[in-house]
């Protein structure tokens, strides 16, 4: 278990590194709720089937409209609008998932006794600092791997030595 001092340090660092969470208003709560529901539905097989059915109906209607420019404009306009809206929906969903994942990882780092507190809020670092942190992590992992290999070799030698 981490000491209270370490947790306080991590919480203070986290609070200092990120701005206070904005208060949620009714419009943003409505959008968040609606976006989550639409994202679930759009990812379903029913949504795929509906889109496929719409395209098939559009294609079948081609001869009746003489494959006119208006007929083509219907599918082009519909898909453009849907794509435009989906970009924002997907981005909102990814942002929310990313924030939740980082909060969970931060909580795990806080709970670990020997965790490096530099990793808390690492997602907020600029690219150079993130690369430096990654290099330090790689060096630490290699050092631990070498130490573990030496310990394994040492335990094999002592186990095979005559007594």
DSSP file (Angstrom, degrees, kcal/mol; ACC not computed):
  #  RESIDUE AA STRUCTURE BP1 BP2  ACC     N-H-->O    O-->H-N    N-H-->O    O-->H-N    TCO  KAPPA ALPHA  PHI   PSI    X-CA   Y-CA   Z-CA
    1    1 A X              0   0    0      0, 0.0   111,-0.1     0, 0.0   110,-0.1   0.000 360.0 360.0 360.0 134.8    0.0    0.0    0.0
    2    2 A X        -     0   0    0    109,-0.4   111,-0.1   108,-0.2   112,-0.1  -0.362 360.0-104.3 -70.5 152.7    1.4    3.5   -0.8
    3    3 A X     >  -     0   0    0    110,-0.2     4,-2.2     1,-0.1     5,-0.2  -0.351  24.4-116.1 -73.0 158.4    2.0    5.8    2.0
    4    4 A X  H  > S+     0   0    0      1,-0.2     4,-2.8     2,-0.2     5,-0.2   0.865 116.4  56.8 -61.9 -35.3   -0.4    8.7    2.6
    5    5 A X  H  > S+     0   0    0      2,-0.2     4,-2.4     1,-0.2    -1,-0.2   0.921 107.5  47.3 -61.8 -44.4    2.4   11.1    1.8
    6    6 A X  H  > S+     0   0    0      2,-0.2     4,-2.7     1,-0.2    -1,-0.2   0.910 112.5  49.0 -65.2 -41.9    2.9    9.6   -1.6
    7    7 A X  H  X S+     0   0    0     -4,-2.2     4,-3.1     2,-0.2     5,-0.2   0.925 111.3  49.9 -63.0 -43.8   -0.8    9.6   -2.4
    8    8 A X  H  X S+     0   0    0     -4,-2.8     4,-2.7     1,-0.2    -2,-0.2   0.908 111.1  50.0 -60.7 -40.8   -1.0   13.2   -1.3
    9    9 A X  H  X S+     0   0    0     -4,-2.4     4,-2.6     2,-0.2    -2,-0.2   0.928 112.9  46.1 -62.3 -45.7    2.0   14.0   -3.5
   10   10 A X  H  X S+     0   0    0     -4,-2.7     4,-2.8     2,-0.2    -2,-0.2   0.916 113.8  47.7 -64.9 -43.6    0.4   12.3   -6.5
   11   11 A X  H  X S+     0   0    0     -4,-3.1     4,-2.9     2,-0.2     5,-0.2   0.916 112.7  49.2 -64.4 -41.4   -3.0   13.9   -5.9
   12   12 A X  H  X S+     0   0    0     -4,-2.7     4,-2.4    -5,-0.2    -2,-0.2   0.924 112.8  47.7 -62.8 -43.9   -1.4   17.3   -5.6
   13   13 A X  H  X S+     0   0    0     -4,-2.6     4,-2.2     2,-0.2    -2,-0.2   0.919 113.5  47.8 -62.6 -43.8    0.6   16.7   -8.8
   14   14 A X  H  X S+     0   0    0     -4,-2.8     4,-1.6     1,-0.2    -2,-0.2   0.923 113.3  47.2 -63.8 -44.9   -2.5   15.5  -10.6
   15   15 A X  H  < S+     0   0    0     -4,-2.9    -1,-0.2     1,-0.2    -2,-0.2   0.874 114.6  47.2 -65.1 -36.5   -4.5   18.5   -9.4
   16   16 A X  H  < S+     0   0    0     -4,-2.4    -1,-0.2    -5,-0.2    -2,-0.2   0.842 111.4  50.9 -73.6 -33.0   -1.8   20.9  -10.3
   17   17 A X  H  < S+     0   0    0     -4,-2.2     2,-0.4    -5,-0.2    -2,-0.2   0.784 110.4  48.5 -78.4 -27.9   -1.2   19.4  -13.8
   18   18 A X  S  < S-     0   0    0     -4,-1.6     3,-0.1    -5,-0.2    -1,-0.0  -0.899  85.2-115.6-119.0 144.7   -4.8   19.4  -15.0
   19   19 A X        -     0   0    0     -2,-0.4     3,-0.1     1,-0.1    -2,-0.1  -0.289  49.3 -82.3 -68.9 159.3   -7.3   22.2  -14.8
   20   20 A X        -     0   0    0      1,-0.1     2,-0.2     3,-0.0    -1,-0.1  -0.316  54.9 -97.3 -62.0 145.9  -10.4   21.8  -12.7
   21   21 A X        -     0   0    0     -3,-0.1    -1,-0.1     1,-0.1     3,-0.1  -0.425  41.8-115.8 -65.3 132.1  -13.1   19.8  -14.4
   22   22 A X        -     0   0    0     -2,-0.2     2,-0.2     1,-0.1    -1,-0.1  -0.385  33.4-103.1 -68.1 148.1  -15.8   22.0  -15.9
   23   23 A X        -     0   0    0      1,-0.1     2,-0.3    -2,-0.1    -1,-0.1  -0.510  36.3-119.5 -72.6 137.9  -19.2   21.8  -14.4
   24   24 A X        -     0   0    0     -2,-0.2     2,-0.2    -3,-0.1    -1,-0.1  -0.593  28.4-160.4 -79.8 133.7  -21.6   19.9  -16.6
   25   25 A X     >  -     0   0    0     -2,-0.3     4,-2.4     1,-0.1     5,-0.2  -0.603  34.6 -98.3-107.2 175.8  -24.6   21.7  -17.8
   26   26 A X  H  > S+     0   0    0      1,-0.2     4,-2.3    -2,-0.2     5,-0.2   0.858 120.6  52.0 -63.0 -37.2  -27.9   20.3  -19.1
   27   27 A X  H  > S+     0   0    0      2,-0.2     4,-2.7     1,-0.2    -1,-0.2   0.932 112.0  44.7 -67.1 -45.4  -26.9   20.6  -22.8
   28   28 A X  H  > S+     0   0    0      2,-0.2     4,-2.7     1,-0.2    -2,-0.2   0.874 113.4  50.9 -69.2 -35.1  -23.6   18.8  -22.4
   29   29 A X  H  X S+     0   0    0     -4,-2.4     4,-2.6     2,-0.2    -1,-0.2   0.917 111.7  48.3 -64.7 -41.7  -25.2   16.1  -20.3
   30   30 A X  H  X S+     0   0    0     -4,-2.3     4,-2.9    -5,-0.2     5,-0.2   0.933 113.6  46.5 -62.9 -46.0  -27.9   15.6  -22.9
   31   31 A X  H  X S+     0   0    0     -4,-2.7     4,-3.2     2,-0.2     5,-0.2   0.920 112.9  49.7 -62.8 -43.2  -25.3   15.5  -25.7
   32   32 A X  H  X S+     0   0    0     -4,-2.7     4,-2.1     2,-0.2    -2,-0.2   0.931 114.5  44.3 -61.1 -46.3  -23.1   13.0  -23.7
   33   33 A X  H  X S+     0   0    0     -4,-2.6     4,-2.0     2,-0.2    -2,-0.2   0.932 117.0  45.4 -63.9 -46.7  -26.1   10.8  -23.1
   34   34 A X  H  X S+     0   0    0     -4,-2.9     4,-2.9    -5,-0.2     5,-0.2   0.918 112.5  50.9 -64.4 -43.9  -27.4   11.0  -26.6
   35   35 A X  H  X S+     0   0    0     -4,-3.2     4,-2.6    -5,-0.2    -1,-0.2   0.889 109.4  50.9 -62.7 -39.5  -23.9   10.4  -28.1
   36   36 A X  H  X S+     0   0    0     -4,-2.1     4,-1.9    -5,-0.2    -1,-0.2   0.918 113.2  45.4 -64.6 -42.7  -23.4    7.4  -26.0
   37   37 A X  H  X S+     0   0    0     -4,-2.0     4,-2.3     2,-0.2    -2,-0.2   0.917 114.7  47.0 -67.5 -43.1  -26.7    5.9  -27.1
   38   38 A X  H  X S+     0   0    0     -4,-2.9     4,-3.2     1,-0.2     5,-0.2   0.912 110.4  53.2 -65.1 -41.3  -26.2    6.7  -30.7
   39   39 A X  H  X S+     0   0    0     -4,-2.6     4,-1.4    -5,-0.2    -1,-0.2   0.894 109.8  48.7 -61.6 -40.0  -22.6    5.3  -30.6
   40   40 A X  H  < S+     0   0    0     -4,-1.9    -1,-0.2    -5,-0.2    -2,-0.2   0.938 115.3  44.0 -62.9 -46.1  -24.0    2.0  -29.2
   41   41 A X  H >< S+     0   0    0     -4,-2.3     3,-2.0     1,-0.2     6,-0.6   0.927 110.5  53.3 -67.1 -44.6  -26.6    1.8  -31.8
   42   42 A X  H 3< S+     0   0    0     -4,-3.2    -1,-0.2     1,-0.3    -2,-0.2   0.807 106.6  54.7 -62.1 -29.7  -24.4    2.7  -34.8
   43   43 A X  T 3< S+     0   0    0     -4,-1.4    -1,-0.3    -5,-0.2    -2,-0.2   0.392  92.9  99.3 -83.0   4.5  -22.0    0.0  -33.7
   44   44 A X  S <> S-     0   0    0     -3,-2.0     4,-1.6     1,-0.1     5,-0.1  -0.457  82.7-120.0 -92.0 163.4  -24.7   -2.7  -33.8
   45   45 A X  H  > S+     0   0    0      1,-0.2     4,-2.6     2,-0.2     5,-0.2   0.792 113.2  61.7 -69.4 -27.9  -25.5   -5.2  -36.6
   46   46 A X  H  > S+     0   0    0      2,-0.2     4,-2.4     1,-0.2    -1,-0.2   0.910 103.7  48.8 -63.8 -41.9  -29.0   -3.7  -36.8
   47   47 A X  H  > S+     0   0    0     -6,-0.6     4,-2.4     2,-0.2    -2,-0.2   0.913 111.5  49.0 -64.7 -42.2  -27.4   -0.3  -37.8
   48   48 A X  H  X S+     0   0    0     -4,-1.6     4,-2.6     1,-0.2    -2,-0.2   0.934 111.7  49.1 -62.3 -45.0  -25.3   -2.0  -40.4
   49   49 A X  H  X S+     0   0    0     -4,-2.6     4,-2.5     1,-0.2    -2,-0.2   0.890 110.5  51.0 -60.7 -40.1  -28.3   -3.9  -41.8
   50   50 A X  H  X S+     0   0    0     -4,-2.4     4,-2.3     2,-0.2    -1,-0.2   0.914 111.3  47.4 -64.5 -42.9  -30.3   -0.7  -42.0
   51   51 A X  H  X S+     0   0    0     -4,-2.4     4,-2.1     2,-0.2    -2,-0.2   0.913 112.7  49.0 -64.9 -42.4  -27.5    1.1  -43.9
   52   52 A X  H  X S+     0   0    0     -4,-2.6     4,-2.4     1,-0.2    -2,-0.2   0.914 111.1  50.3 -62.9 -42.9  -27.1   -1.8  -46.3
   53   53 A X  H  X S+     0   0    0     -4,-2.5     4,-2.5     1,-0.2    -2,-0.2   0.905 109.0  51.9 -61.9 -42.3  -30.9   -1.9  -46.8
   54   54 A X  H  X S+     0   0    0     -4,-2.3     4,-2.3     1,-0.2    -1,-0.2   0.903 110.9  47.5 -62.0 -41.8  -30.9    1.9  -47.5
   55   55 A X  H  X S+     0   0    0     -4,-2.1     4,-2.8     2,-0.2    -1,-0.2   0.901 111.8  50.1 -66.8 -40.8  -28.1    1.5  -50.1
   56   56 A X  H  X S+     0   0    0     -4,-2.4     4,-2.5     2,-0.2    -2,-0.2   0.907 111.6  47.9 -64.7 -41.3  -29.9   -1.4  -51.8
   57   57 A X  H  X S+     0   0    0     -4,-2.5     4,-1.7     2,-0.2    -2,-0.2   0.920 112.8  49.3 -63.7 -43.6  -33.2    0.5  -52.0
   58   58 A X  H  < S+     0   0    0     -4,-2.3     4,-0.5    -5,-0.2    -2,-0.2   0.930 112.6  47.2 -60.3 -45.8  -31.3    3.5  -53.4
   59   59 A X  H >< S+     0   0    0     -4,-2.8     3,-1.0     1,-0.2     4,-0.4   0.896 111.4  50.8 -64.6 -39.9  -29.6    1.3  -56.0
   60   60 A X  H 3< S+     0   0    0     -4,-2.5     3,-0.4     1,-0.3     4,-0.4   0.806 105.8  56.7 -67.6 -28.8  -32.9   -0.4  -56.9
   61   61 A X  T 3X S+     0   0    0     -4,-1.7     4,-1.5     1,-0.2    -1,-0.3   0.576  83.4  91.2 -78.3  -8.9  -34.5    3.0  -57.4
   62   62 A X  T X4>S+     0   0    0     -3,-1.0     5,-2.7    -4,-0.5     3,-0.5   0.914  84.0  47.3 -53.8 -51.7  -31.9    4.0  -60.0
   63   63 A X  G >45S+     0   0    0     -3,-0.4     3,-0.9    -4,-0.4    -1,-0.2   0.877 108.7  55.8 -61.6 -35.7  -33.7    2.7  -63.1
   64   64 A X  G 345S+     0   0    0     -4,-0.4    -1,-0.2     1,-0.3    -2,-0.2   0.827 114.3  39.7 -65.5 -30.1  -36.9    4.5  -62.0
   65   65 A X  G X<5S-     0   0    0     -4,-1.5     3,-1.0    -3,-0.5    -1,-0.3   0.324 113.5-117.4-100.0   6.1  -35.1    7.8  -61.8
   66   66 A X  T < 5 -     0   0    0     -3,-0.9    -3,-0.2    -4,-0.4    -4,-0.1   0.789  57.9 -76.8  65.8  27.1  -33.0    7.1  -64.9
   67   67 A X  T 3 <S+     0   0    0     -5,-2.7    -1,-0.2    -6,-0.2    -4,-0.1   0.881  83.9 176.8  49.6  41.8  -29.8    7.2  -62.9
   68   68 A X    <>  -     0   0    0     -3,-1.0     4,-1.9    -6,-0.3     5,-0.2  -0.087  46.7-105.3 -72.6 171.3  -30.2   11.0  -62.8
   69   69 A X  H  > S+     0   0    0      1,-0.2     4,-2.7     2,-0.2     5,-0.1   0.860 122.4  55.4 -64.9 -35.4  -28.0   13.5  -61.1
   70   70 A X  H  > S+     0   0    0      2,-0.2     4,-1.8     1,-0.2    -1,-0.2   0.914 105.5  51.8 -63.1 -43.0  -30.7   14.0  -58.5
   71   71 A X  H  > S+     0   0    0     -6,-0.2     4,-1.0     1,-0.2    -1,-0.2   0.915 113.9  43.7 -59.4 -43.7  -30.7   10.2  -57.8
   72   72 A X  H  X S+     0   0    0     -4,-1.9     4,-2.3     1,-0.2    -2,-0.2   0.874 109.1  57.9 -68.5 -37.6  -26.9   10.3  -57.3
   73   73 A X  H  X S+     0   0    0     -4,-2.7     4,-2.8     1,-0.2     5,-0.3   0.836  98.5  61.2 -62.8 -33.2  -27.2   13.5  -55.2
   74   74 A X  H  X S+     0   0    0     -4,-1.8     4,-2.3     2,-0.2    -1,-0.2   0.950 110.5  37.6 -59.8 -51.1  -29.5   11.8  -52.7
   75   75 A X  H  X S+     0   0    0     -4,-1.0     4,-2.6     2,-0.2     5,-0.3   0.895 117.4  51.6 -70.9 -38.8  -26.9    9.2  -51.7
   76   76 A X  H  X S+     0   0    0     -4,-2.3     4,-2.0     2,-0.2    -2,-0.2   0.931 113.8  43.1 -63.1 -45.2  -24.0   11.6  -51.9
   77   77 A X  H  X S+     0   0    0     -4,-2.8     4,-2.4     2,-0.2     5,-0.2   0.929 115.0  49.8 -66.8 -45.3  -25.7   14.2  -49.7
   78   78 A X  H  X S+     0   0    0     -4,-2.3     4,-2.3    -5,-0.3     5,-0.2   0.932 113.7  44.1 -60.6 -47.3  -26.9   11.5  -47.2
   79   79 A X  H  X S+     0   0    0     -4,-2.6     4,-2.5     1,-0.2    -1,-0.2   0.865 112.5  53.1 -69.0 -34.1  -23.6    9.9  -46.8
   80   80 A X  H  X S+     0   0    0     -4,-2.0     4,-2.5    -5,-0.3    -2,-0.2   0.936 111.5  45.2 -64.6 -46.1  -21.8   13.2  -46.5
   81   81 A X  H  X S+     0   0    0     -4,-2.4     4,-2.3     2,-0.2     5,-0.2   0.931 114.9  47.5 -63.8 -45.7  -24.0   14.4  -43.7
   82   82 A X  H  X S+     0   0    0     -4,-2.3     4,-2.4    -5,-0.2    -2,-0.2   0.919 113.2  48.6 -63.1 -43.0  -23.9   11.1  -41.8
   83   83 A X  H  X S+     0   0    0     -4,-2.5     4,-1.8     2,-0.2    -2,-0.2   0.921 110.2  51.9 -62.4 -44.2  -20.1   11.0  -42.2
   84   84 A X  H  X S+     0   0    0     -4,-2.5     4,-1.0     1,-0.2    -2,-0.2   0.926 113.8  42.8 -58.1 -47.2  -19.7   14.6  -41.0
   85   85 A X  H  X S+     0   0    0     -4,-2.3     4,-2.0     1,-0.2     3,-0.2   0.874 110.0  57.0 -68.2 -37.3  -21.8   13.9  -37.9
   86   86 A X  H  X S+     0   0    0     -4,-2.4     4,-3.2     1,-0.2     5,-0.3   0.826  97.4  63.0 -65.6 -31.6  -20.1   10.6  -37.2
   87   87 A X  H  X S+     0   0    0     -4,-1.8     4,-2.2     1,-0.2    -1,-0.2   0.941 108.8  40.7 -57.6 -47.0  -16.7   12.2  -37.0
   88   88 A X  H  X S+     0   0    0     -4,-1.0     4,-2.4    -3,-0.2    -2,-0.2   0.881 115.0  51.7 -69.9 -38.5  -17.8   14.3  -34.0
   89   89 A X  H  X S+     0   0    0     -4,-2.0     4,-2.2     2,-0.2    -2,-0.2   0.930 112.3  45.3 -63.5 -46.0  -19.6   11.4  -32.4
   90   90 A X  H  X S+     0   0    0     -4,-3.2     4,-2.8     2,-0.2     5,-0.2   0.908 112.7  51.2 -65.2 -41.7  -16.6    9.1  -32.7
   91   91 A X  H  X S+     0   0    0     -4,-2.2     4,-2.6    -5,-0.3    -2,-0.2   0.910 110.6  48.6 -63.3 -42.0  -14.3   11.8  -31.4
   92   92 A X  H  X S+     0   0    0     -4,-2.4     4,-2.2     2,-0.2    -1,-0.2   0.920 113.2  47.7 -62.8 -43.2  -16.5   12.4  -28.4
   93   93 A X  H  X S+     0   0    0     -4,-2.2     4,-2.5     2,-0.2    -2,-0.2   0.910 112.7  48.1 -65.2 -42.9  -16.7    8.7  -27.7
   94   94 A X  H  X S+     0   0    0     -4,-2.8     4,-2.8     2,-0.2    -2,-0.2   0.898 111.1  51.1 -64.8 -41.4  -12.9    8.3  -28.0
   95   95 A X  H  X S+     0   0    0     -4,-2.6     4,-2.6     2,-0.2    -2,-0.2   0.926 112.0  46.6 -61.3 -45.0  -12.2   11.3  -25.8
   96   96 A X  H  X S+     0   0    0     -4,-2.2     4,-2.3     2,-0.2    -2,-0.2   0.927 114.3  46.8 -64.5 -45.6  -14.5    9.9  -23.1
   97   97 A X  H  X S+     0   0    0     -4,-2.5     4,-2.5     1,-0.2    -2,-0.2   0.906 112.6  50.8 -62.7 -41.4  -13.0    6.4  -23.3
   98   98 A X  H  X S+     0   0    0     -4,-2.8     4,-2.5     2,-0.2    -2,-0.2   0.922 110.3  48.3 -63.6 -44.7   -9.5    7.8  -23.2
   99   99 A X  H  X S+     0   0    0     -4,-2.6     4,-2.2     2,-0.2    -1,-0.2   0.924 112.7  48.7 -61.2 -43.8  -10.2    9.9  -20.1
  100  100 A X  H  X S+     0   0    0     -4,-2.3     4,-2.1     1,-0.2    -2,-0.2   0.913 111.8  49.4 -63.2 -42.6  -11.8    7.0  -18.3
  101  101 A X  H  X S+     0   0    0     -4,-2.5     4,-2.5     1,-0.2    -1,-0.2   0.919 111.2  48.8 -63.4 -44.0   -8.8    4.7  -19.2
  102  102 A X  H  X S+     0   0    0     -4,-2.5     4,-2.7     1,-0.2    -1,-0.2   0.877 109.6  52.3 -64.9 -37.3   -6.3    7.3  -18.0
  103  103 A X  H  X S+     0   0    0     -4,-2.2     4,-2.1     2,-0.2    -1,-0.2   0.913 110.5  48.2 -64.5 -41.0   -8.1    7.8  -14.8
  104  104 A X  H  X S+     0   0    0     -4,-2.1     4,-2.0     2,-0.2    -2,-0.2   0.921 113.2  47.1 -65.0 -43.1   -8.1    4.0  -14.2
  105  105 A X  H  X S+     0   0    0     -4,-2.5     4,-2.5     2,-0.2    -2,-0.2   0.902 110.5  52.6 -65.2 -40.3   -4.4    3.7  -14.9
  106  106 A X  H  X S+     0   0    0     -4,-2.7     4,-2.4     1,-0.2    -1,-0.2   0.902 107.9  51.7 -60.6 -40.4   -3.7    6.7  -12.7
  107  107 A X  H  X S+     0   0    0     -4,-2.1     4,-1.9     1,-0.2    -1,-0.2   0.900 109.5  49.6 -64.3 -40.3   -5.6    5.0   -9.9
  108  108 A X  H  X S+     0   0    0     -4,-2.0     4,-1.5     2,-0.2    -2,-0.2   0.906 110.5  50.4 -64.3 -41.1   -3.5    1.9  -10.4
  109  109 A X  H  < S+     0   0    0     -4,-2.5     6,-0.3     1,-0.2    -2,-0.2   0.904 110.1  49.9 -63.5 -40.3   -0.3    3.9  -10.3
  110  110 A X  H  < S+     0   0    0     -4,-2.4    -1,-0.2     1,-0.2    -2,-0.2   0.880 110.9  50.3 -64.6 -36.5   -1.3    5.6   -7.1
  111  111 A X  H  < S+     0   0    0     -4,-1.9  -109,-0.4    -5,-0.2     2,-0.3   0.745  91.2  91.8 -76.3 -23.6   -2.1    2.2   -5.5
  112  112 A X  S >< S-     0   0    0     -4,-1.5     3,-0.7    -3,-0.2    -4,-0.0  -0.553  70.1-143.5 -78.4 135.5    1.2    0.6   -6.4
  113  113 A X  T 3  S+     0   0    0     -2,-0.3  -110,-0.2     1,-0.2    -1,-0.1   0.926  96.3  28.9 -63.4 -49.6    3.9    0.9   -3.8
  114  114 A X  T 3  S+     0   0    0      2,-0.1    -1,-0.2  -112,-0.1     2,-0.0   0.140  87.0 137.2-102.9  20.2    6.9    1.3   -6.1
  115  115 A X    <   -     0   0    0     -3,-0.7     2,-0.7    -6,-0.3    -6,-0.0  -0.362  60.1-116.0 -68.7 145.9    5.2    3.0   -9.0
  116  116 A X    >   -     0   0    0      1,-0.1     3,-1.9    -2,-0.0     4,-0.2  -0.740  18.2-151.7 -82.5 115.6    7.0    5.9  -10.7
  117  117 A X  G >  S+     0   0    0     -2,-0.7     3,-1.1     1,-0.3    -1,-0.1   0.607  85.9  80.7 -68.1 -10.6    4.7    8.9  -10.1
  118  118 A X  G 3  S+     0   0    0      1,-0.2    -1,-0.3    15,-0.0    15,-0.1   0.727  85.0  62.4 -65.5 -19.7    6.1   10.5  -13.3
  119  119 A X  G X  S+     0   0    0     -3,-1.9     3,-1.8     2,-0.1     2,-0.3   0.680  76.8 100.7 -81.9 -17.2    3.6    8.2  -15.2
  120  120 A X  T <  S+     0   0    0     -3,-1.1   -18,-0.0     1,-0.3   -14,-0.0  -0.555 102.1   2.9 -67.6 128.5    0.6    9.8  -13.6
  121  121 A X  T >  S+     0   0    0     -2,-0.3     3,-1.8   -19,-0.2    -1,-0.3   0.742  84.4 146.7  63.9  27.0   -0.9   12.2  -16.2
  122  122 A X  G X   +     0   0    0     -3,-1.8     3,-1.7     1,-0.3    -2,-0.1   0.789  62.2  70.5 -61.2 -26.5    1.8   11.2  -18.7
  123  123 A X  G 3  S+     0   0    0      1,-0.3    -1,-0.3    -4,-0.2    -3,-0.1   0.688  92.5  58.2 -65.0 -16.3   -0.8   11.8  -21.4
  124  124 A X  G <  S+     0   0    0     -3,-1.8    -1,-0.3     2,-0.0    -2,-0.2   0.511  84.8 104.1 -90.6  -5.3   -0.5   15.5  -20.7
  125  125 A X  S <  S-     0   0    0     -3,-1.7     2,-0.1    -4,-0.2    -4,-0.0  -0.378  76.2-111.1 -74.8 153.6    3.2   15.7  -21.5
  126  126 A X     >  -     0   0    0      1,-0.1     4,-2.3    -2,-0.1     5,-0.2  -0.321  39.4 -95.6 -76.1 171.7    4.6   17.1  -24.7
  127  127 A X  H  > S+     0   0    0      1,-0.2     4,-2.2     2,-0.2     5,-0.2   0.863 121.5  50.0 -60.3 -42.1    6.2   14.8  -27.2
  128  128 A X  H  > S+     0   0    0      1,-0.2     4,-2.2     2,-0.2    -1,-0.2   0.921 113.2  45.6 -64.9 -44.2    9.8   15.4  -26.1
  129  129 A X  H  > S+     0   0    0      1,-0.2     4,-2.4     2,-0.2    -1,-0.2   0.871 111.7  53.1 -66.7 -35.9    9.0   14.7  -22.4
  130  130 A X  H  X S+     0   0    0     -4,-2.3     4,-2.3     2,-0.2    -2,-0.2   0.900 109.3  48.6 -65.8 -40.6    7.0   11.7  -23.4
  131  131 A X  H  X S+     0   0    0     -4,-2.2     4,-2.4     2,-0.2    -2,-0.2   0.902 111.2  50.2 -64.9 -40.7    9.9   10.2  -25.4
  132  132 A X  H  X S+     0   0    0     -4,-2.2     4,-2.3     2,-0.2    -2,-0.2   0.908 111.1  48.8 -63.8 -41.4   12.3   10.9  -22.5
  133  133 A X  H  X S+     0   0    0     -4,-2.4     4,-2.2     2,-0.2    -2,-0.2   0.897 111.3  50.0 -64.5 -40.5    9.9    9.2  -20.1
  134  134 A X  H  X S+     0   0    0     -4,-2.3     4,-2.5     2,-0.2    -2,-0.2   0.896 110.3  50.1 -65.0 -40.3    9.6    6.2  -22.5
  135  135 A X  H  X S+     0   0    0     -4,-2.4     4,-2.5     2,-0.2    -2,-0.2   0.911 111.1  48.9 -64.7 -41.8   13.4    6.0  -22.7
  136  136 A X  H  X S+     0   0    0     -4,-2.3     4,-2.3     2,-0.2    -2,-0.2   0.887 111.5  49.9 -64.5 -38.7   13.7    6.0  -18.9
  137  137 A X  H  X S+     0   0    0     -4,-2.2     4,-2.4     2,-0.2    -2,-0.2   0.911 110.9  49.0 -66.1 -42.7   11.1    3.3  -18.6
  138  138 A X  H  X S+     0   0    0     -4,-2.5     4,-2.4     2,-0.2    -2,-0.2   0.920 111.6  49.2 -62.7 -44.1   12.8    1.1  -21.2
  139  139 A X  H  X S+     0   0    0     -4,-2.5     4,-2.3     1,-0.2    -2,-0.2   0.907 111.6  49.5 -62.0 -41.8   16.2    1.6  -19.4
  140  140 A X  H  X S+     0   0    0     -4,-2.3     4,-2.3     2,-0.2    -1,-0.2   0.902 110.8  49.7 -63.6 -41.6   14.5    0.7  -16.1
  141  141 A X  H  X S+     0   0    0     -4,-2.4     4,-2.2     2,-0.2    -2,-0.2   0.901 111.5  48.4 -65.1 -41.0   12.9   -2.4  -17.6
  142  142 A X  H  X S+     0   0    0     -4,-2.4     4,-2.5     2,-0.2    -2,-0.2   0.904 110.7  51.3 -65.7 -40.4   16.2   -3.6  -19.1
  143  143 A X  H  X S+     0   0    0     -4,-2.3     4,-2.3     1,-0.2    -2,-0.2   0.925 111.6  46.9 -62.3 -44.9   18.0   -3.0  -15.8
  144  144 A X  H  X S+     0   0    0     -4,-2.3     4,-2.5     2,-0.2    -1,-0.2   0.878 111.0  52.2 -64.4 -37.8   15.4   -5.1  -14.0
  145  145 A X  H  X S+     0   0    0     -4,-2.2     4,-2.4     2,-0.2    -2,-0.2   0.913 110.1  48.2 -65.6 -42.3   15.6   -7.9  -16.6
  146  146 A X  H  X S+     0   0    0     -4,-2.5     4,-2.3     2,-0.2    -2,-0.2   0.923 112.4  49.0 -62.9 -43.0   19.4   -8.1  -16.3
  147  147 A X  H  X S+     0   0    0     -4,-2.3     4,-2.2     1,-0.2    -2,-0.2   0.906 111.3  49.5 -63.6 -41.2   19.1   -8.2  -12.5
  148  148 A X  H  X S+     0   0    0     -4,-2.5     4,-2.2     2,-0.2    -1,-0.2   0.894 109.8  51.1 -65.1 -39.7   16.5  -10.9  -12.7
  149  149 A X  H  X S+     0   0    0     -4,-2.4     4,-2.6     1,-0.2    -2,-0.2   0.907 110.1  50.0 -63.9 -40.4   18.6  -13.0  -15.1
  150  150 A X  H  X S+     0   0    0     -4,-2.3     4,-2.7     1,-0.2    -2,-0.2   0.904 110.3  50.0 -63.4 -40.5   21.6  -12.7  -12.7
  151  151 A X  H  X S+     0   0    0     -4,-2.2     4,-2.3     2,-0.2    -2,-0.2   0.897 110.9  49.1 -65.1 -39.8   19.4  -13.8   -9.8
  152  152 A X  H  X S+     0   0    0     -4,-2.2     4,-2.0     2,-0.2    -2,-0.2   0.929 113.0  46.9 -65.5 -44.7   18.2  -16.8  -11.8
  153  153 A X  H  X S+     0   0    0     -4,-2.6     4,-2.4     1,-0.2    -2,-0.2   0.916 112.5  50.8 -61.8 -42.3   21.7  -17.8  -12.8
  154  154 A X  H  X S+     0   0    0     -4,-2.7     4,-2.2     1,-0.2    -2,-0.2   0.878 110.0  48.6 -63.4 -39.1   22.9  -17.3   -9.2
  155  155 A X  H  X S+     0   0    0     -4,-2.3     4,-1.6     2,-0.2    -1,-0.2   0.834 110.9  51.3 -72.5 -30.8   20.1  -19.5   -7.8
  156  156 A X  H  X S+     0   0    0     -4,-2.0     4,-1.9     2,-0.2    -2,-0.2   0.913 110.6  48.7 -68.6 -41.9   20.9  -22.2  -10.4
  157  157 A X  H  X S+     0   0    0     -4,-2.4     4,-1.1     1,-0.2    -2,-0.2   0.925 112.9  46.6 -64.4 -43.8   24.6  -22.2   -9.5
  158  158 A X  H  < S+     0   0    0     -4,-2.2    -1,-0.2     1,-0.2    -2,-0.2   0.836 112.6  50.8 -69.5 -29.7   23.8  -22.5   -5.8
  159  159 A X  H  < S+     0   0    0     -4,-1.6    -1,-0.2     1,-0.2    -2,-0.2   0.827 114.3  43.3 -74.2 -31.2   21.3  -25.3   -6.4
  160  160 A X  H  < S+     0   0    0     -4,-1.9    -2,-0.2    -5,-0.1    -1,-0.2   0.574  89.7 106.3 -91.8  -8.9   23.8  -27.3   -8.5
  161  161 A X  S  < S-     0   0    0     -4,-1.1     2,-0.1    -5,-0.2    -3,-0.0  -0.471  79.2-108.4 -71.4 139.4   26.8  -26.7   -6.2
  162  162 A X              0   0    0     -2,-0.1    -1,-0.1     1,-0.1    -2,-0.1  -0.378 360.0 360.0 -67.8 145.7   27.8  -29.8   -4.1
  163  163 A X              0   0    0     -2,-0.1    -1,-0.1    -3,-0.1    -2,-0.0   0.414 360.0 360.0-108.8 360.0   27.1  -29.6   -0.4
